[in-house]
């Protein structure tokens, strides 16, 4: 049985309170990321998962307000601390939350527990060797398009796991990688992009909400 006390002994954590889609949530985050950084190569597998990103807040807020459609399944990729999948599941969606990093998955399970979302399914997913079964009506992710070398892996995941009439929703900060991402994925998907401005007392930031639907030729080939 999961023990939050044991989790806090295993990991030095602090709790963050956040309001999303008019509901209050608590999330455990590492007090320090030092233990997750390789001192010999700090940029190798840098723990990007250990932060609550603005893009994740935008995506979680959007999914938290989506109507629940019975029988439809959602796959989150690159879940990190679990914010997006937890908010979606707590609002009634059937979600499989995935990441590759074991520590991220442990935090996602702990955060699901403290938010009373214990029915959420958490699974490890290796983009290079994906072994989940089935297809999904909705694939979601935030801050996952970081490197050009990830694009082929993402394209393979979308082809493998998205239903022919499914939808992909990504939220990303503006970065050069998106130009190549759109170029490669446009032949296969109808892509729409909406800007979202996040306002804080001392700053504003912009993220892009990207919605993708398979083009007709892809849809018919999968039927």
C-alpha positions in Angstrom: 0.0 0.0 0.0 1.2 3.5 -0.8 2.4 5.6 2.1 2.7 9.3 1.8 4.9 9.3 4.9 7.3 6.8 3.3 7.3 8.9 0.1 8.3 12.0 2.0 11.1 10.0 3.7 12.3 8.8 0.3 12.1 12.3 -1.3 12.6 15.7 0.2 9.4 17.5 -0.9 7.4 20.7 -0.6 3.8 21.2 -1.3 2.4 23.6 -3.9 -1.3 24.7 -3.9 -2.8 25.7 -7.2 -6.3 26.5 -8.5 -7.2 25.0 -11.9 -10.6 25.1 -13.6 -12.0 26.6 -10.3 -10.8 23.7 -8.2 -8.0 23.5 -5.7 -5.2 21.0 -6.0 -2.0 20.2 -4.1 1.2 19.0 -5.7 4.3 17.7 -4.2 7.5 18.9 -5.9 11.2 18.2 -5.0 12.7 20.7 -2.6 15.8 20.5 -4.6 16.7 18.9 -8.0 20.3 18.4 -7.1 19.9 14.7 -6.4 18.5 14.1 -9.9 21.4 15.9 -11.7 24.4 14.0 -13.0 27.4 16.0 -11.7 29.6 14.6 -14.5 27.1 15.7 -17.2 24.5 18.1 -15.8 22.6 18.4 -19.1 22.2 14.6 -19.4 18.6 13.8 -18.5 18.1 17.1 -16.8 15.0 16.8 -14.5 12.6 19.0 -16.5 9.9 16.8 -15.0 10.5 18.3 -11.5 8.8 21.6 -12.2 5.2 22.8 -12.6 5.3 24.5 -16.0 2.9 27.2 -17.2 2.1 25.2 -20.3 0.9 22.3 -18.1 -1.3 24.7 -16.2 -2.9 25.9 -19.4 -3.4 22.4 -20.7 -4.8 21.2 -17.4 -7.2 24.1 -17.2 -8.4 23.3 -20.7 -8.9 19.6 -20.1 -10.6 20.3 -16.7 -13.3 22.2 -18.5 -13.8 19.7 -21.4 -17.1 17.7 -21.2 -16.6 14.1 -20.2 -17.6 11.6 -22.9 -18.2 8.1 -21.6 -15.9 5.5 -23.0 -13.4 7.9 -24.4 -9.8 7.4 -23.3 -7.0 9.9 -22.9 -3.3 9.4 -23.0 -0.9 11.9 -21.5 2.7 11.7 -22.6 5.6 13.3 -20.7 3.5 13.8 -17.6 6.2 14.9 -15.2 4.7 15.6 -11.8 1.3 14.5 -13.1 -0.6 17.8 -13.0 -2.3 17.5 -16.4 -3.5 13.9 -16.1 -4.5 14.3 -12.5 -6.7 17.4 -13.2 -8.3 15.6 -16.2 -8.9 12.4 -14.2 -10.3 14.3 -11.2 -12.8 15.9 -13.6 -14.0 12.5 -14.8 -11.9 11.7 -17.8 -10.4 8.2 -18.3 -6.7 8.9 -18.3 -3.5 6.9 -18.7 -0.7 9.1 -17.5 2.8 8.3 -18.7 6.4 9.3 -18.4 9.7 7.5 -18.8 11.5 8.8 -15.7 10.9 6.6 -12.7 11.1 9.5 -10.2 8.5 11.4 -12.2 6.2 8.5 -12.1 6.7 8.2 -8.3 5.7 11.9 -7.9 2.8 11.5 -10.2 1.5 8.5 -8.1 2.0 10.5 -4.9 0.2 13.5 -6.3 -2.7 11.4 -7.5 -2.9 10.0 -4.0 -3.0 13.4 -2.2 -5.6 14.7 -4.6 -7.9 11.7 -4.1 -7.4 10.5 -7.6 -6.2 7.0 -6.9 -8.1 5.5 -9.9 -5.8 7.2 -12.3 -3.6 4.7 -14.2 0.1 5.6 -14.2 2.4 3.8 -16.6 6.0 4.0 -17.9 6.3 4.8 -21.6 9.6 4.6 -23.5 9.1 6.7 -26.7 11.9 4.6 -28.3 10.1 1.3 -27.5 6.4 2.0 -26.7 4.6 -1.0 -25.3 1.2 0.3 -24.2 -1.8 -1.5 -25.7 -4.8 0.0 -27.5 -5.6 3.3 -29.1 -6.8 6.6 -27.6 -9.4 9.2 -28.5 -7.2 12.0 -27.1 -3.4 12.3 -26.8 -2.2 15.3 -24.7 1.1 16.7 -23.6 2.8 19.9 -22.4 6.4 21.0 -23.1 7.3 17.8 -25.0 8.6 19.3 -28.3 12.1 20.2 -27.1 14.5 18.6 -29.6 14.3 17.9 -33.3 15.3 14.3 -32.7 12.1 13.9 -30.6 9.8 14.7 -33.6 10.1 11.3 -35.3 9.4 9.5 -32.0 6.4 11.7 -31.4 5.1 11.0 -34.9 5.5 7.3 -34.3 3.6 7.5 -31.0 0.8 9.5 -32.6 0.5 7.0 -35.4 0.5 4.0 -33.0 -1.8 5.3 -30.3 -4.2 7.9 -31.8 -7.6 6.7 -33.1 -8.4 7.6 -36.7 -10.9 10.2 -35.5 -8.9 11.2 -32.5 -7.4 14.5 -31.4 -4.0 15.6 -30.2 -3.7 18.6 -27.9 -0.3 20.0 -27.0 0.7 23.1 -25.2 4.2 24.5 -25.8 6.2 27.6 -25.2 7.4 29.2 -28.4 10.7 27.6 -29.5 12.5 26.9 -32.8 11.8 23.2 -32.6 8.1 23.9 -33.3 8.9 25.1 -36.8 10.4 21.7 -37.7 7.6 19.9 -35.8 4.9 21.7 -37.9 6.8 21.1 -41.1 7.0 17.4 -40.5 3.6 16.8 -39.1 1.5 19.0 -41.4 1.3 16.4 -44.2 -0.4 14.0 -41.8 -2.5 16.3 -39.6 -4.7 19.3 -39.8 -3.0 21.6 -37.3 -4.5 24.7 -35.5 -2.6 26.9 -33.1 -4.0 29.3 -30.5 -1.9 31.7 -28.4 -2.5 31.9 -24.7 -1.2 34.7 -22.5 -0.3 33.9 -18.9 -0.3 36.9 -16.6 1.5 37.1 -13.3 2.0 40.1 -11.0 5.4 40.8 -12.4 5.5 39.2 -15.9 3.6 37.8 -18.9 4.3 34.7 -20.8 2.9 33.2 -23.9 2.3 29.5 -24.8 0.7 27.9 -27.8 -2.2 25.5 -27.7 -1.8 23.1 -30.6 -4.7 20.9 -31.8 -4.2 18.2 -34.4 -6.6 16.0 -36.3 -5.5 13.3 -38.8 -6.0 14.2 -42.4 -8.6 12.3 -44.5 -6.0 10.1 -46.2 -4.5 9.0 -42.9 -8.0 8.4 -41.4 -9.1 6.2 -44.3 -5.9 4.2 -44.3 -6.4 3.2 -40.6 -10.0 2.1 -41.0 
